Amino acid sequence: MKNKIKVLRAERGWSQATLAGMVGVSRNSIVSIENGRFDPSLPLAFAIADVFGLKIEEIFFRKA
Amino acid sequence: MTSDRRIKTAWTGLMLVFPVSFLISLPWLKEQPETVVHLFGGIAATGTVVSSFVLAVLKDQDLDEWHRGAARFSNQWGWLAGGGLVAILQGIPAFRHLVSSTTSGIAERAGSSDQQILFAFLLGFMAVILAQMLCIVLLNHGWRAWMSREEP
């Protein structure tokens, strides 16, 4: 699954550690999700969407 | 120190106290009747297992889904890889010789062939468990390094 977390995070000036703290996971989780190597669970995807104030489908996409 | 950390430190201390106290009391235990030795050993083993279990539960509560992914991967493949590793090692003459010379060395002191068979079985069992633990740890680190590597 692709996502634009890195771009959204950069726009807000948040570090990976900051985002990780906001959604209650480790920084490694954010690194892996950003790189598309690890797909988050639905509750975590919702939590990430909530902190950015967006819908899940605006952040996560299917791999082409 | 947070209360969560204090609780974990206390349980870790408790987990270590049981086997250490057993080892320290060995000279005294040698002079005690068998019933006392078994009772003391039983209490020490139970205490260690219970405190380890509590620590494992506390640690598990700290894991997020990424860490659980690492644990799932390493456990699934580590058990298999560890068992396979020992089976492969058994095919190496030097390893077989080491196992047989160690067991016969211990059994000579025990002075019984039954004991030798028992020691050989226990050593083999321990080798499998240790190899599996090693593989689980290595695979866990490998998975974490692979998944968290930064994009070039």
Backbone of each chain as ProteinMPNN parsed JSONL, in Angstrom:
{"seq_chain_A": "MKNKIKVLRAERGWSQATLAGMVGVSRNSIVSIENGRFDPSLPLAFAIADVFGLKIEEIFFRKA", "coords_chain_A": {"N_chain_A": [[0.842, -1.199, 0.0], [0.533, 2.191, -0.885], [1.366, 5.515, 0.336], [0.952, 8.951, 1.467], [2.202, 9.953, 3.683], [4.763, 10.924, 4.352], [4.967, 13.311, 2.894], [2.813, 14.784, 3.922], [3.563, 14.971, 6.552], [5.928, 16.41, 6.335], [4.899, 18.826, 5.405], [3.689, 19.762, 7.677], [5.772, 20.005, 9.358], [6.504, 17.997, 11.098], [8.372, 15.55, 12.859], [9.316, 12.087, 12.347], [9.291, 10.831, 14.799], [7.654, 12.533, 16.239], [5.135, 12.227, 14.99], [4.833, 9.511, 15.487], [4.591, 9.512, 18.276], [2.192, 10.9, 18.499], [0.294, 9.137, 17.464], [0.714, 6.962, 18.98], [2.606, 4.861, 18.52], [5.744, 3.124, 17.729], [8.703, 4.824, 16.454], [9.876, 3.358, 14.462], [7.707, 2.044, 13.324], [6.43, 4.106, 11.933], [8.449, 4.779, 10.099], [8.574, 2.406, 8.56], [5.958, 2.275, 7.566], [5.79, 4.632, 6.079], [7.656, 4.037, 4.1], [6.31, 2.129, 2.764], [6.607, -0.538, 3.345], [5.379, -1.736, 5.383], [2.106, -2.422, 6.184], [-0.306, -0.563, 7.86], [-2.603, -1.41, 10.556], [-6.207, -1.211, 10.427], [-7.3, 0.382, 12.614], [-4.963, 1.865, 13.257], [-4.462, 3.179, 10.859], [-6.717, 4.797, 10.772], [-6.173, 6.366, 13.023], [-3.887, 7.721, 12.172], [-4.94, 9.119, 10.007], [-6.705, 10.75, 11.402], [-4.99, 12.439, 12.916], [-3.906, 13.959, 10.902], [-6.124, 15.175, 10.006], [-7.566, 14.233, 7.849], [-9.225, 12.016, 5.415], [-8.967, 8.41, 5.377], [-8.641, 7.402, 2.758], [-7.516, 9.541, 1.529], [-4.963, 9.508, 2.243], [-3.845, 6.912, 2.115], [-3.161, 4.642, -0.537], [-3.873, 2.187, -3.126], [-1.303, 0.013, -4.371], [-0.036, 0.65, -7.573]], "CA_chain_A": [[0.0, 0.0, 0.0], [1.29, 3.452, -0.931], [0.762, 6.56, 1.166], [1.675, 10.232, 1.367], [2.49, 10.391, 5.056], [6.014, 11.688, 4.381], [4.669, 14.66, 2.373], [1.926, 15.445, 4.889], [4.367, 15.218, 7.758], [6.857, 17.5, 5.999], [4.096, 20.058, 5.331], [3.375, 20.218, 9.043], [7.033, 20.128, 10.104], [6.568, 16.978, 12.155], [9.355, 14.474, 12.67], [8.709, 10.744, 12.441], [9.082, 10.566, 16.224], [6.483, 13.324, 16.668], [3.937, 11.537, 14.495], [4.735, 8.24, 16.214], [4.067, 9.834, 19.605], [0.789, 11.337, 18.367], [-0.596, 7.996, 17.205], [0.997, 5.935, 19.983], [3.397, 3.709, 18.041], [7.179, 3.403, 17.718], [9.166, 5.543, 15.254], [10.114, 2.336, 13.433], [6.429, 1.79, 12.642], [6.201, 5.202, 10.983], [9.451, 4.632, 9.026], [8.166, 1.287, 7.697], [4.696, 2.616, 6.884], [6.143, 5.644, 5.067], [8.364, 3.381, 2.991], [5.389, 1.18, 2.115], [7.003, -1.922, 3.623], [4.506, -2.262, 6.435], [0.745, -1.884, 6.096], [-0.871, -0.404, 9.207], [-3.942, -1.958, 10.795], [-7.25, -0.206, 10.178], [-7.33, 1.383, 13.695], [-3.803, 2.763, 13.169], [-4.681, 4.021, 9.68], [-7.701, 5.813, 11.204], [-5.477, 7.281, 13.95], [-3.002, 8.564, 11.348], [-5.822, 10.028, 9.258], [-7.252, 11.718, 12.362], [-4.019, 13.484, 13.3], [-3.717, 14.853, 9.748], [-7.423, 15.78, 9.694], [-7.96, 13.793, 6.5], [-9.836, 10.688, 5.356], [-7.974, 7.359, 5.1], [-8.39, 7.275, 1.314], [-6.719, 10.684, 1.078], [-3.568, 9.257, 2.672], [-3.394, 5.593, 1.663], [-3.609, 4.239, -1.889], [-3.427, 0.866, -3.594], [-0.115, 0.028, -5.23], [-0.473, 0.565, -8.987]], "C_chain_A": [[0.885, 1.26, 0.0], [0.63, 4.464, 0.002], [1.547, 7.855, 0.99], [1.934, 10.835, 2.754], [3.719, 11.303, 5.106], [5.763, 13.149, 3.963], [3.84, 15.441, 3.398], [2.687, 15.843, 6.154], [5.308, 16.407, 7.523], [6.118, 18.842, 5.95], [3.838, 20.65, 6.713], [4.633, 20.387, 9.906], [7.163, 19.127, 11.241], [7.677, 15.977, 11.831], [8.618, 13.136, 12.747], [8.386, 10.416, 13.894], [7.852, 11.309, 16.742], [5.194, 12.617, 16.261], [3.726, 10.219, 15.254], [4.132, 8.455, 17.6], [2.59, 10.2, 19.555], [-0.165, 10.163, 18.174], [-0.285, 6.792, 18.118], [1.682, 4.688, 19.459], [4.881, 4.081, 18.068], [7.557, 4.155, 16.43], [9.408, 4.566, 14.109], [8.847, 2.037, 12.637], [6.196, 2.834, 11.567], [7.169, 5.091, 9.804], [8.987, 3.566, 8.034], [6.885, 1.582, 6.922], [4.976, 3.622, 5.766], [6.788, 5.01, 3.84], [7.492, 2.364, 2.252], [5.747, -0.275, 2.358], [6.073, -2.567, 4.644], [3.139, -1.598, 6.322], [0.149, -1.753, 7.494], [-2.224, -1.094, 9.333], [-4.958, -0.843, 10.543], [-7.334, 0.817, 11.329], [-6.155, 2.365, 13.625], [-3.941, 3.702, 11.968], [-5.675, 5.14, 10.007], [-7.026, 6.845, 12.109], [-4.577, 8.239, 13.173], [-3.841, 9.594, 10.575], [-6.358, 11.126, 10.179], [-6.246, 12.824, 12.694], [-3.736, 14.441, 12.129], [-5.023, 15.574, 9.37], [-7.904, 15.438, 8.304], [-8.674, 12.451, 6.579], [-8.744, 9.67, 5.008], [-7.608, 7.326, 3.616], [-7.619, 8.465, 0.735], [-5.234, 10.503, 1.429], [-3.022, 7.955, 2.094], [-3.999, 5.232, 0.301], [-3.165, 2.816, -2.183], [-2.164, 1.035, -4.41], [-0.572, -0.15, -6.668], [0.007, -0.736, -9.597]], "O_chain_A": [[1.84, 1.375, 0.769], [-0.52, 4.292, 0.406], [2.65, 7.863, 0.444], [1.888, 12.049, 2.951], [3.725, 12.317, 5.804], [6.268, 14.085, 4.583], [4.129, 16.599, 3.698], [2.468, 16.908, 6.731], [5.464, 17.28, 8.377], [6.64, 19.864, 6.394], [3.778, 21.866, 6.889], [4.558, 20.855, 11.042], [7.851, 19.382, 12.229], [7.884, 15.612, 10.674], [7.459, 13.068, 13.156], [7.358, 9.809, 14.194], [7.104, 10.792, 17.572], [4.285, 12.433, 17.07], [2.603, 9.863, 15.613], [3.277, 7.688, 18.044], [1.826, 9.855, 20.457], [-1.295, 10.189, 18.659], [-0.936, 5.751, 18.035], [1.378, 3.58, 19.9], [5.234, 5.215, 18.391], [6.82, 4.121, 15.445], [9.182, 4.888, 12.942], [8.903, 1.805, 11.429], [5.816, 2.513, 10.441], [6.776, 5.282, 8.653], [9.001, 3.786, 6.823], [6.746, 1.187, 5.764], [4.468, 3.486, 4.653], [6.509, 5.388, 2.702], [7.902, 1.81, 1.232], [5.25, -1.159, 1.66], [5.997, -3.792, 4.748], [3.025, -0.372, 6.359], [0.103, -2.733, 8.238], [-2.904, -1.332, 8.336], [-4.594, 0.329, 10.458], [-7.432, 2.014, 11.058], [-6.322, 3.554, 13.898], [-3.581, 4.877, 12.048], [-5.503, 6.281, 9.579], [-7.272, 8.045, 11.985], [-4.515, 9.428, 13.483], [-3.494, 10.773, 10.503], [-6.452, 12.287, 9.782], [-6.604, 14.0, 12.748], [-3.37, 15.596, 12.345], [-5.025, 16.467, 8.523], [-8.569, 16.242, 7.65], [-8.735, 11.822, 7.635], [-7.723, 10.023, 4.417], [-6.434, 7.234, 3.255], [-7.133, 8.413, -0.395], [-4.375, 11.252, 0.965], [-1.879, 7.9, 1.638], [-5.174, 5.482, 0.032], [-2.219, 2.302, -1.584], [-1.965, 2.06, -5.061], [-1.405, -1.01, -6.953], [-0.253, -1.0, -10.771]]}, "seq_chain_B": "MTSDRRIKTAWTGLMLVFPVSFLISLPWLKEQPETVVHLFGGIAATGTVVSSFVLAVLKDQDLDEWHRGAARFSNQWGWLAGGGLVAILQGIPAFRHLVSSTTSGIAERAGSSDQQILFAFLLGFMAVILAQMLCIVLLNHGWRAWMSREEP", "coords_chain_B": {"N_chain_B": [[12.126, 7.532, 37.85], [9.518, 5.811, 36.225], [6.332, 4.469, 37.349], [5.601, 2.212, 35.972], [8.029, 1.299, 34.976], [9.296, 0.806, 37.36], [7.812, -1.323, 38.339], [8.428, -3.283, 36.459], [11.188, -3.513, 36.874], [11.173, -4.503, 39.468], [9.964, -7.025, 39.114], [11.845, -8.168, 37.423], [14.033, -8.285, 39.123], [13.02, -10.064, 41.012], [12.771, -12.33, 39.419], [15.429, -12.968, 39.052], [16.335, -13.372, 41.615], [15.443, -15.893, 42.57], [16.811, -18.119, 41.058], [19.45, -17.342, 41.652], [19.568, -17.374, 44.443], [19.198, -20.07, 44.807], [21.525, -21.14, 43.668], [23.461, -19.989, 45.338], [22.821, -21.239, 47.707], [23.632, -23.826, 47.286], [25.94, -25.205, 48.537], [24.925, -25.49, 51.153], [22.601, -26.87, 50.626], [23.564, -29.349, 49.809], [24.013, -30.702, 52.111], [21.548, -31.223, 53.067], [18.45, -33.144, 53.534], [16.924, -35.083, 50.843], [14.263, -34.344, 50.35], [14.08, -31.685, 51.211], [15.822, -30.47, 49.414], [14.508, -30.919, 46.978], [12.139, -29.513, 47.47], [13.091, -26.903, 47.831], [14.284, -26.489, 45.321], [12.015, -26.734, 43.731], [10.466, -24.545, 44.565], [12.156, -22.448, 43.8], [12.256, -22.848, 41.007], [9.539, -22.558, 40.31], [9.066, -19.917, 41.131], [10.788, -18.53, 39.404], [9.707, -19.155, 36.885], [7.085, -18.11, 37.119], [7.572, -15.336, 37.599], [8.936, -14.732, 35.233], [6.911, -15.171, 33.394], [5.053, -13.174, 34.123], [6.609, -10.916, 33.548], [6.862, -11.25, 30.778], [4.215, -10.841, 29.984], [3.863, -8.156, 30.771], [5.748, -6.937, 29.121], [4.694, -7.565, 26.65], [2.46, -5.949, 26.575], [3.538, -3.523, 25.948], [4.16, -3.609, 23.291], [3.799, -2.472, 19.936], [1.915, -2.738, 16.827], [3.82, -3.081, 14.856], [6.057, -4.141, 16.163], [4.864, -6.491, 16.941], [4.527, -7.625, 14.492], [7.184, -8.17, 13.847], [7.735, -10.037, 15.842], [5.948, -12.064, 15.186], [6.859, -12.877, 12.649], [9.529, -13.682, 13.242], [9.135, -15.691, 15.134], [7.597, -17.558, 13.734], [9.339, -18.435, 11.687], [11.714, -18.842, 13.022], [11.53, -21.074, 14.787], [11.383, -23.161, 12.993], [13.749, -22.803, 11.482], [15.695, -23.061, 13.495], [15.342, -25.715, 14.396], [15.943, -27.04, 12.024], [18.564, -26.241, 11.699], [19.942, -27.567, 13.762], [19.511, -30.184, 12.952], [20.99, -30.186, 10.588], [23.507, -29.652, 11.651], [23.935, -32.023, 13.002], [24.743, -33.634, 11.0], [27.341, -32.993, 10.648], [30.474, -34.299, 11.317], [32.269, -33.328, 13.35], [30.624, -31.912, 15.106], [28.891, -33.924, 15.964], [30.712, -35.52, 17.286], [31.509, -33.828, 19.332], [29.132, -33.626, 20.831], [28.757, -36.344, 21.584], [31.127, -36.863, 23.011], [30.924, -35.035, 25.088], [28.58, -35.872, 26.422], [29.305, -38.485, 27.17], [31.421, -37.897, 28.82], [30.165, -36.579, 30.955], [28.456, -38.596, 31.793], [30.221, -40.577, 32.591], [31.099, -39.725, 35.01], [28.722, -39.928, 36.349], [28.4, -42.616, 36.134], [26.762, -44.542, 34.793], [25.091, -46.169, 32.07], [22.498, -45.658, 31.441], [22.17, -43.115, 32.414], [23.813, -41.794, 30.629], [22.395, -41.976, 28.242], [20.187, -40.475, 28.943], [21.391, -37.958, 29.424], [22.383, -37.455, 26.871], [20.013, -37.19, 25.447], [18.898, -34.979, 26.779], [20.851, -33.019, 26.252], [20.688, -32.861, 23.456], [18.071, -31.94, 23.21], [18.299, -29.479, 24.522], [20.085, -28.266, 22.765], [18.517, -27.958, 20.476], [16.533, -26.187, 21.425], [18.139, -23.961, 22.129], [19.254, -23.327, 19.623], [16.937, -22.644, 18.254], [16.108, -20.42, 19.725], [18.234, -18.69, 19.201], [17.97, -18.4, 16.412], [15.456, -17.169, 16.319], [15.978, -14.725, 17.593], [17.905, -13.642, 15.834], [16.445, -13.523, 13.411], [14.433, -11.79, 14.187], [15.849, -9.401, 14.628], [16.824, -9.073, 12.052], [14.45, -8.743, 10.548], [13.471, -6.368, 11.67], [15.533, -4.574, 11.019], [15.427, -4.673, 8.245], [12.825, -3.769, 7.664], [12.817, -1.208, 8.745], [14.682, 0.241, 7.401], [16.006, 3.17, 5.904], [14.853, 4.942, 2.99], [16.895, 5.083, 0.024]], "CA_chain_B": [[11.691, 6.241, 37.286], [8.061, 5.718, 36.198], [5.837, 3.315, 38.133], [5.627, 1.056, 35.065], [9.423, 0.833, 34.952], [9.594, 0.278, 38.695], [7.17, -2.646, 38.429], [9.218, -4.213, 35.629], [12.47, -3.734, 37.559], [10.903, -5.367, 40.625], [9.739, -8.396, 38.624], [13.133, -8.673, 36.908], [14.814, -8.62, 40.315], [12.425, -11.286, 41.582], [13.092, -13.435, 38.503], [16.843, -13.317, 39.243], [16.573, -13.771, 43.012], [15.185, -17.338, 42.776], [17.928, -18.993, 40.679], [20.696, -16.941, 42.336], [19.52, -17.884, 45.823], [19.37, -21.53, 44.723], [22.956, -21.391, 43.42], [24.213, -19.61, 46.544], [22.561, -22.224, 48.776], [24.058, -25.191, 46.91], [26.737, -25.883, 49.575], [24.042, -25.825, 52.271], [21.634, -27.885, 50.152], [24.248, -30.652, 49.715], [23.952, -31.362, 53.431], [20.139, -31.369, 53.458], [17.766, -34.327, 52.985], [16.448, -34.932, 49.466], [12.963, -33.647, 50.337], [14.345, -30.232, 51.335], [16.443, -30.042, 48.153], [13.44, -30.879, 45.963], [11.216, -28.426, 47.821], [13.811, -25.651, 47.554], [14.408, -26.408, 43.857], [10.664, -26.524, 43.187], [10.064, -23.152, 44.845], [12.996, -21.583, 42.952], [11.836, -22.998, 39.6], [8.201, -21.969, 40.162], [9.227, -18.455, 41.242], [11.425, -18.018, 38.178], [8.749, -19.288, 35.77], [5.966, -17.17, 37.321], [8.031, -13.952, 37.377], [9.229, -14.597, 33.797], [5.617, -15.079, 32.711], [4.51, -11.831, 34.393], [7.44, -9.974, 32.764], [6.503, -11.413, 29.364], [2.906, -10.194, 29.796], [4.083, -6.705, 30.869], [6.483, -6.537, 27.913], [3.766, -7.707, 25.526], [1.549, -4.798, 26.581], [4.25, -2.36, 25.383], [4.427, -3.793, 21.864], [2.824, -1.99, 18.962], [1.68, -3.759, 15.791], [5.072, -3.285, 14.109], [6.84, -5.094, 16.952], [4.16, -7.783, 16.877], [4.857, -8.166, 13.16], [8.541, -8.727, 13.962], [7.653, -11.24, 16.683], [5.227, -13.107, 14.432], [7.76, -13.37, 11.602], [10.698, -14.394, 13.79], [8.692, -16.941, 15.785], [7.132, -18.509, 12.71], [10.46, -19.012, 10.94], [12.81, -19.183, 13.933], [11.36, -22.452, 15.279], [11.706, -24.059, 11.876], [15.175, -22.646, 11.144], [16.496, -23.596, 14.599], [15.258, -27.181, 14.329], [16.673, -27.458, 10.82], [19.995, -25.986, 11.92], [20.487, -28.665, 14.581], [19.509, -31.385, 12.101], [22.138, -30.055, 9.673], [24.727, -29.782, 12.469], [24.113, -33.449, 13.326], [25.419, -34.256, 9.863], [28.77, -32.623, 10.677], [31.133, -35.217, 12.263], [32.867, -32.623, 14.494], [29.544, -31.577, 16.041], [28.441, -35.206, 16.559], [31.772, -35.958, 18.199], [31.446, -32.938, 20.496], [27.96, -34.022, 21.626], [28.951, -37.67, 22.207], [32.206, -36.818, 24.018], [30.419, -34.29, 26.252], [27.628, -36.709, 27.182], [29.995, -39.62, 27.81], [32.226, -37.307, 29.898], [29.277, -36.336, 32.11], [27.907, -39.874, 32.25], [31.284, -41.347, 33.27], [31.073, -39.294, 36.412], [27.491, -40.492, 36.918], [28.679, -44.045, 36.208], [25.672, -45.406, 34.316], [24.785, -45.956, 30.649], [21.159, -45.041, 31.404], [22.406, -41.673, 32.606], [24.414, -41.284, 29.393], [21.297, -41.818, 27.279], [19.385, -39.349, 29.421], [22.163, -36.736, 29.176], [22.435, -37.24, 25.413], [18.691, -36.692, 25.069], [18.757, -33.619, 27.313], [21.751, -32.127, 25.5], [20.088, -32.68, 22.129], [16.884, -31.108, 23.408], [18.787, -28.128, 24.822], [20.694, -27.725, 21.539], [17.412, -27.522, 19.602], [15.923, -24.986, 22.023], [19.091, -22.85, 22.005], [19.347, -22.958, 18.203], [15.69, -21.957, 17.902], [16.154, -19.088, 20.348], [19.219, -17.908, 18.44], [17.38, -18.065, 15.108], [14.367, -16.219, 16.55], [16.589, -13.413, 17.879], [18.538, -13.139, 14.601], [15.393, -13.175, 12.442], [13.737, -10.613, 14.704], [16.705, -8.246, 14.328], [16.864, -8.943, 10.593], [13.154, -8.192, 10.104], [13.39, -4.971, 12.111], [16.5, -3.776, 10.236], [14.926, -4.625, 6.865], [11.6, -2.971, 7.591], [12.982, 0.193, 9.158], [15.775, 0.915, 6.693], [15.579, 4.405, 5.231], [14.924, 4.926, 1.528], [18.147, 5.732, -0.43]], "C_chain_B": [[10.163, 6.144, 37.352], [7.616, 4.467, 36.958], [5.858, 2.045, 37.282], [7.023, 0.434, 35.047], [9.81, 0.203, 36.286], [9.017, -1.129, 38.856], [7.99, -3.679, 37.664], [10.559, -4.539, 36.295], [12.283, -4.689, 38.739], [10.721, -6.818, 40.19], [11.009, -9.009, 38.063], [14.022, -9.108, 38.076], [14.344, -9.929, 40.926], [12.796, -12.508, 40.738], [14.542, -13.912, 38.718], [17.128, -13.854, 40.648], [16.443, -15.282, 43.193], [16.354, -18.222, 42.329], [19.24, -18.653, 41.401], [20.718, -17.492, 43.764], [19.711, -19.403, 45.844], [20.86, -21.863, 44.554], [23.794, -21.088, 44.659], [24.038, -20.678, 47.644], [23.02, -23.635, 48.45], [24.921, -25.887, 47.982], [25.886, -26.337, 50.772], [23.086, -26.949, 51.865], [22.256, -29.29, 50.093], [24.14, -31.432, 51.023], [22.516, -31.616, 53.875], [19.542, -32.658, 52.902], [17.17, -34.02, 51.606], [15.145, -34.127, 49.369], [13.167, -32.126, 50.379], [14.918, -29.694, 50.025], [15.379, -29.902, 47.064], [12.47, -29.724, 46.214], [11.839, -27.071, 47.465], [13.917, -25.425, 46.036], [13.068, -26.106, 43.198], [10.203, -25.092, 43.365], [10.839, -22.199, 43.927], [12.539, -21.637, 41.489], [10.478, -22.331, 39.375], [8.282, -20.443, 40.195], [9.795, -17.857, 39.973], [10.431, -18.035, 37.017], [7.629, -18.258, 35.899], [6.417, -15.731, 37.047], [8.397, -13.712, 35.908], [7.936, -14.405, 33.01], [5.011, -13.68, 32.893], [5.28, -10.783, 33.577], [7.086, -10.031, 31.279], [5.173, -10.72, 29.062], [3.067, -8.672, 29.811], [4.768, -6.175, 29.602], [5.547, -6.552, 26.7], [2.825, -6.498, 25.42], [2.192, -3.553, 25.964], [4.397, -2.433, 23.865], [3.363, -3.13, 21.006], [2.754, -3.017, 17.825], [2.933, -4.06, 14.958], [5.942, -4.319, 14.837], [6.191, -6.482, 16.941], [4.414, -8.46, 15.532], [6.224, -8.825, 13.175], [8.507, -10.036, 14.744], [6.995, -12.386, 15.926], [6.158, -13.736, 13.384], [8.878, -14.223, 12.199], [10.294, -15.693, 14.475], [8.325, -17.986, 14.749], [8.301, -19.215, 12.029], [11.604, -19.464, 11.837], [12.732, -20.618, 14.442], [11.81, -23.442, 14.21], [13.203, -24.016, 11.566], [16.065, -23.263, 12.225], [16.521, -25.121, 14.594], [16.059, -27.723, 13.161], [18.172, -27.307, 10.991], [20.638, -27.126, 12.714], [20.544, -29.957, 13.763], [20.699, -31.355, 11.136], [23.452, -30.255, 10.442], [25.013, -31.243, 12.823], [24.84, -34.183, 12.197], [26.91, -33.936, 9.801], [29.472, -33.485, 11.728], [31.695, -34.521, 13.51], [31.812, -32.3, 15.555], [29.053, -32.834, 16.755], [29.436, -35.679, 17.608], [31.725, -35.135, 19.484], [30.301, -33.357, 21.418], [28.229, -35.347, 22.335], [30.058, -37.634, 23.264], [31.745, -36.072, 25.272], [29.509, -35.173, 27.095], [28.351, -37.867, 27.873], [30.873, -39.119, 28.963], [31.391, -37.093, 31.151], [28.82, -37.674, 32.699], [28.948, -40.729, 32.961], [31.314, -41.014, 34.746], [29.83, -39.857, 37.103], [27.598, -42.016, 37.014], [27.548, -44.953, 35.762], [25.359, -45.107, 32.855], [23.397, -45.35, 30.474], [21.281, -43.516, 31.514], [22.943, -41.051, 31.323], [23.336, -41.025, 28.344], [20.455, -40.598, 27.648], [20.098, -38.02, 29.142], [22.211, -36.41, 27.679], [21.12, -36.649, 24.921], [18.528, -35.241, 25.521], [19.62, -32.612, 26.554], [21.207, -31.827, 24.104], [18.901, -31.741, 22.188], [17.299, -29.654, 23.651], [19.376, -27.476, 23.576], [19.616, -27.196, 20.599], [16.806, -26.22, 20.127], [16.848, -23.769, 21.85], [19.205, -22.367, 20.561], [18.095, -22.2, 17.77], [15.663, -20.55, 18.483], [17.071, -18.164, 19.566], [18.627, -17.455, 17.106], [16.26, -17.036, 15.258], [14.933, -14.814, 16.77], [17.174, -12.809, 16.599], [17.489, -12.698, 13.578], [14.631, -11.932, 12.877], [14.541, -9.349, 14.378], [16.748, -7.987, 12.818], [15.6, -8.283, 10.057], [13.071, -6.709, 10.44], [14.322, -4.078, 11.292], [15.989, -3.595, 8.807], [13.741, -3.677, 6.743], [11.831, -1.498, 7.905], [14.127, 0.891, 8.439], [15.221, 2.112, 5.914], [15.703, 4.232, 3.724], [16.22, 5.598, 1.08], [17.858, 7.122, -1.002]], "O_chain_B": [[9.575, 6.368, 38.41], [8.395, 3.54, 37.182], [6.097, 0.949, 37.788], [7.178, -0.786, 35.095], [10.543, -0.785, 36.341], [9.653, -2.01, 39.433], [8.22, -4.791, 38.139], [11.007, -5.685, 36.284], [13.114, -5.565, 38.984], [11.257, -7.732, 40.817], [11.241, -10.211, 38.198], [14.672, -10.151, 38.027], [15.145, -10.785, 41.304], [13.095, -13.577, 41.27], [14.841, -15.099, 38.584], [18.026, -14.671, 40.85], [17.251, -15.889, 43.896], [16.853, -19.009, 43.133], [20.036, -19.537, 41.719], [21.734, -18.004, 44.234], [20.305, -19.952, 46.772], [21.383, -22.758, 45.217], [24.718, -21.83, 44.992], [24.965, -20.976, 48.397], [22.821, -24.55, 49.25], [24.663, -27.045, 48.307], [26.096, -27.416, 51.326], [22.799, -27.854, 52.649], [21.569, -30.29, 50.298], [24.171, -32.662, 51.034], [22.293, -32.17, 54.952], [20.048, -33.209, 51.925], [16.943, -32.862, 51.253], [14.948, -33.343, 48.442], [12.497, -31.383, 49.662], [14.553, -28.606, 49.578], [15.345, -28.915, 46.33], [12.039, -29.047, 45.28], [11.187, -26.21, 46.874], [13.673, -24.326, 45.538], [12.987, -25.334, 42.243], [9.628, -24.491, 42.457], [10.27, -21.27, 43.354], [12.446, -20.608, 40.82], [10.28, -21.629, 38.383], [7.647, -19.761, 39.389], [9.346, -16.806, 39.515], [10.32, -17.068, 36.264], [7.262, -17.608, 34.92], [5.729, -14.989, 36.345], [8.191, -12.613, 35.393], [7.867, -13.592, 32.088], [4.52, -13.079, 31.938], [4.683, -9.879, 32.992], [7.018, -9.003, 30.605], [5.018, -10.091, 28.016], [2.487, -7.975, 28.978], [4.417, -5.115, 29.084], [5.603, -5.67, 25.843], [2.446, -6.083, 24.325], [1.495, -2.644, 25.514], [4.723, -1.434, 23.224], [2.172, -3.213, 21.304], [3.444, -4.036, 17.856], [3.082, -5.159, 14.423], [6.486, -5.238, 14.224], [6.876, -7.504, 16.932], [4.504, -9.684, 15.437], [6.415, -9.896, 12.599], [9.155, -11.014, 14.372], [7.432, -13.534, 16.013], [6.233, -14.958, 13.252], [9.146, -15.331, 11.735], [11.02, -16.685, 14.408], [8.696, -19.154, 14.869], [8.271, -20.427, 11.816], [12.374, -20.353, 11.472], [13.75, -21.305, 14.52], [12.513, -24.414, 14.484], [13.844, -25.055, 11.407], [17.067, -23.908, 11.916], [17.571, -25.74, 14.762], [16.761, -28.727, 13.28], [18.954, -28.122, 10.502], [21.73, -27.588, 12.386], [21.499, -30.727, 13.866], [21.337, -32.381, 10.899], [24.375, -30.92, 9.971], [26.168, -31.653, 12.931], [25.469, -35.219, 12.417], [27.65, -34.522, 9.011], [29.118, -33.423, 12.905], [31.607, -35.067, 14.61], [32.075, -32.404, 16.753], [28.828, -32.834, 17.965], [29.058, -36.17, 18.672], [31.881, -35.669, 20.582], [30.472, -33.435, 22.635], [27.97, -35.479, 23.532], [29.948, -38.296, 24.297], [32.125, -36.431, 26.387], [29.636, -35.225, 28.318], [28.049, -38.195, 29.021], [31.053, -39.818, 29.959], [31.833, -37.381, 32.264], [28.797, -37.865, 33.915], [28.603, -41.523, 33.837], [31.519, -41.872, 35.604], [29.869, -40.215, 38.28], [26.964, -42.634, 37.869], [27.391, -46.043, 36.311], [25.358, -43.949, 32.438], [23.135, -44.632, 29.509], [20.607, -42.755, 30.82], [22.582, -39.929, 30.967], [23.352, -40.007, 27.652], [20.067, -39.803, 26.792], [19.474, -37.067, 28.675], [22.096, -35.253, 27.276], [21.102, -35.736, 24.095], [18.082, -34.386, 24.756], [19.183, -31.501, 26.253], [21.258, -30.69, 23.635], [18.738, -30.864, 21.339], [16.735, -28.725, 23.072], [19.194, -26.279, 23.352], [19.767, -26.131, 20.0], [16.594, -25.272, 19.37], [16.398, -22.687, 21.473], [19.248, -21.165, 20.299], [18.177, -21.232, 17.013], [15.247, -19.602, 17.816], [16.736, -17.009, 19.3], [18.757, -16.295, 16.715], [16.124, -16.138, 14.427], [14.435, -13.838, 16.207], [16.975, -11.63, 16.309], [17.618, -11.643, 12.957], [14.231, -11.118, 12.045], [13.987, -8.354, 13.911], [16.714, -6.842, 12.368], [15.663, -7.381, 9.221], [12.658, -5.895, 9.614], [13.953, -2.966, 10.915], [16.099, -2.514, 8.229], [13.674, -2.873, 5.813], [11.122, -0.634, 7.388], [14.509, 2.0, 8.811], [14.127, 2.064, 5.35], [16.546, 3.476, 3.24], [16.624, 6.591, 1.685], [18.779, 7.817, -1.431]]}, "name": "protein", "num_of_chains": 2, "seq": "MKNKIKVLRAERGWSQATLAGMVGVSRNSIVSIENGRFDPSLPLAFAIADVFGLKIEEIFFRKAMTSDRRIKTAWTGLMLVFPVSFLISLPWLKEQPETVVHLFGGIAATGTVVSSFVLAVLKDQDLDEWHRGAARFSNQWGWLAGGGLVAILQGIPAFRHLVSSTTSGIAERAGSSDQQILFAFLLGFMAVILAQMLCIVLLNHGWRAWMSREEP"}
